[in-house]
Amino acid sequence: MAVTDEAIEKIKEMIVSGALRPGDRLPRESELAAGLGLSRNSLREAVRALSVMRILDVRQGDGTYVSSLDPQLLLEALGFVVDFHRDDTVLEFLAVRRILEPAATAMAAGRLAERELDALEEQLDRLGAEPSVEQLVACDLEFHRGIVRGTGNSVLCSLLDGLSGPTTRARLWRGLTQDDAVGTTLREHRAILAALRERDAEAARSWATVHIASVERWLRSAR
């Protein structure tokens, strides 16, 4: 194991064991390095890496603290990694969305408040019957984000938010090149919303699956 990796593991063990808790300040560098049997250089590298992962919060002139360890904060690192996806992995992102998003939509069916359902309907109404592809894709992102937020599961929200980005270009491309892609998307959105209003979790799951799978099928045939 590389020295920096060993340092990361030792700090991780302190957090997992409860020796360091969210919001705690780390001991001074010299004390922590001696206590963990590390060089100060390897400790600095570990702290730098863990701060990028949002596990540690380095405050200039104040010290280094354990972050809140909130799932949304920690999963921001996933969004950073996802930004480096290659075009040939878009189908893989869509496949993961097809597994997670229908499950989230079914979960939301029993949890979304009426005001939240009204807000989703207002989004679709504002979009109108003939939006531009760009407007449709922007609405699509917000529509699904609103549904997933309704699950109350912050980990699921962060995961799906990170996974949506790489598929945006494919959705734009489909809207520009496939006949009636805009109309199809609007109808699928309305069907999902109707199932949510009826509190029909299985219908909501099915329509969400159809919605994502239609993009996936189109992309497979277009490649």
C-alpha positions in Angstrom: 0.0 0.0 0.0 1.3 3.5 -0.9 2.3 5.7 2.0 -0.5 8.2 1.2 -3.1 5.5 0.9 -2.0 4.2 4.3 -2.4 7.6 5.8 -5.9 7.9 4.3 -6.9 4.6 5.7 -5.7 5.5 9.2 -7.7 8.8 9.2 -10.7 6.9 7.8 -10.4 4.4 10.7 -10.5 7.2 13.2 -13.7 8.6 11.7 -15.4 5.2 11.3 -14.5 4.2 14.8 -15.9 7.4 16.2 -12.6 8.7 17.5 -13.2 11.6 15.2 -16.8 12.7 14.7 -18.5 15.1 12.2 -17.5 18.7 13.1 -14.4 17.6 15.1 -11.2 19.4 14.7 -8.2 17.2 13.9 -5.2 17.3 16.3 -2.3 19.4 15.2 -0.4 18.1 12.3 2.7 17.1 14.3 0.6 15.3 17.0 -1.5 13.5 14.5 1.4 12.4 12.4 3.3 11.1 15.5 0.1 9.4 16.8 -0.5 7.6 13.5 3.1 6.8 12.9 3.1 8.8 9.7 5.5 11.4 8.1 4.1 14.9 8.0 4.3 14.9 4.2 2.2 11.7 3.8 -0.3 13.1 6.3 -0.6 16.4 4.3 -1.2 14.4 1.1 -3.9 12.3 2.9 -5.6 15.4 4.2 -5.5 17.0 0.8 -7.1 13.9 -0.8 -9.8 13.7 1.9 -10.6 17.3 1.6 -11.2 16.8 -2.2 -13.6 14.0 -1.3 -15.3 16.4 1.1 -14.6 14.2 4.1 -12.3 16.8 5.7 -12.7 20.6 5.6 -9.4 22.5 5.7 -10.0 26.0 7.1 -7.1 28.3 6.4 -5.7 29.7 9.6 -8.1 27.7 11.7 -7.3 24.0 11.3 -8.7 20.9 9.7 -12.2 19.6 10.6 -14.2 16.5 9.8 -17.0 17.6 7.5 -20.7 17.1 8.3 -20.4 13.8 6.3 -23.8 14.5 4.9 -24.5 12.1 2.0 -25.2 15.0 -0.4 -21.9 16.6 0.4 -19.9 13.3 0.0 -21.6 12.4 -3.3 -20.5 15.7 -4.8 -17.3 13.8 -5.6 -19.3 11.4 -7.7 -20.5 14.3 -9.8 -16.9 15.4 -10.4 -15.9 11.9 -11.5 -19.0 11.6 -13.7 -18.0 14.7 -15.6 -15.1 12.7 -17.1 -17.3 10.1 -18.6 -16.7 9.0 -22.2 -19.5 9.1 -24.8 -19.3 5.4 -25.2 -20.4 4.9 -21.5 -23.7 6.9 -21.9 -25.6 3.7 -22.3 -24.2 2.4 -19.1 -25.4 5.5 -17.3 -28.8 5.1 -18.8 -28.9 1.5 -17.7 -28.2 2.5 -14.1 -30.8 5.2 -14.3 -33.3 2.6 -15.6 -32.7 0.6 -12.4 -32.8 3.4 -9.9 -35.2 6.0 -11.2 -38.3 3.8 -11.6 -37.7 2.6 -8.0 -37.5 6.1 -6.8 -40.6 7.1 -8.7 -42.5 4.3 -7.2 -41.3 5.3 -3.8 -42.3 8.9 -4.4 -45.9 7.8 -5.3 -46.8 7.4 -1.7 -44.8 10.3 -0.3 -45.3 13.3 -2.6 -47.5 15.9 -1.0 -50.3 17.4 -3.1 -48.5 20.8 -3.3 -45.5 19.0 -4.7 -47.6 17.2 -7.3 -49.2 20.6 -8.2 -45.7 22.0 -8.6 -44.8 19.2 -11.0 -47.9 19.8 -13.0 -47.2 23.6 -13.2 -43.8 22.8 -14.6 -45.4 20.8 -17.4 -48.1 23.4 -18.0 -45.5 26.2 -18.3 -43.6 24.2 -20.8 -46.6 24.2 -23.2 -47.4 21.9 -26.1 -44.5 22.8 -28.4 -41.3 23.6 -26.4 -37.9 23.7 -27.9 -35.7 20.7 -27.3 -33.5 22.7 -24.9 -36.5 23.8 -22.9 -37.8 20.2 -22.8 -34.5 18.7 -21.6 -34.2 21.4 -18.9 -37.8 20.7 -17.7 -37.1 16.9 -17.9 -34.2 17.3 -15.5 -36.2 19.4 -13.0 -39.3 17.2 -13.3 -37.4 14.0 -12.4 -35.4 15.9 -9.7 -38.7 17.0 -8.1 -40.0 13.4 -8.1 -36.8 11.9 -6.6 -36.7 14.7 -3.9 -40.2 13.4 -2.9 -38.7 10.2 -1.7 -37.0 12.0 1.1 -33.9 10.0 0.5 -30.9 12.3 0.1 -28.5 9.6 -1.0 -30.9 8.6 -3.9 -31.3 12.3 -4.8 -27.6 12.9 -5.0 -26.9 9.6 -6.9 -29.5 10.3 -9.6 -28.6 13.9 -9.9 -25.0 12.9 -10.6 -26.2 10.2 -13.1 -28.5 12.6 -15.1 -25.7 14.9 -16.4 -24.0 12.4 -18.7 -27.3 11.5 -20.4 -28.3 15.2 -21.2 -26.4 15.3 -24.5 -28.1 12.0 -25.6 -31.5 13.5 -24.7 -30.8 16.7 -26.7 -29.6 14.7 -29.7 -32.7 12.5 -29.6 -35.0 15.5 -29.4 -33.3 17.0 -32.5 -33.2 13.9 -34.6 -36.1 11.6 -33.7 -39.6 12.2 -35.1 -42.0 13.2 -32.3 -39.4 12.8 -29.5 -40.7 16.0 -27.9 -44.4 14.8 -28.0 -43.5 11.4 -26.8 -41.6 12.8 -23.8 -44.4 15.2 -22.9 -46.9 12.3 -23.0 -44.7 10.1 -20.8 -44.3 12.9 -18.3 -48.1 13.3 -18.1 -48.5 9.6 -17.6 -45.9 9.5 -14.8 -47.7 12.4 -13.1 -51.1 10.8 -13.5 -49.8 7.6 -11.8 -48.3 9.7 -9.0 -51.6 11.5 -8.5 -53.4 8.2 -8.3 -50.8 7.0 -5.7 -50.2 4.0 -8.0 -46.6 3.0 -7.3 -46.5 0.2 -9.9 -47.9 2.3 -12.7 -45.4 5.1 -11.8 -42.6 2.6 -11.8 -43.7 1.3 -15.2 -44.0 4.7 -16.9 -40.7 5.8 -15.5 -39.1 2.6 -16.9 -40.7 3.2 -20.3 -39.6 6.8 -20.3 -35.9 6.0 -19.7 -35.9 2.9 -21.8 -37.2 4.8 -24.8 -34.1 7.0 -24.8 -31.9 3.9 -24.3 -33.5 2.1 -27.2 -33.1 5.1 -29.5 -29.5 5.6 -28.6 -28.7 1.9 -29.2 -30.3 2.1 -32.7 -28.6 5.5 -33.5 -25.1 4.4 -32.6 
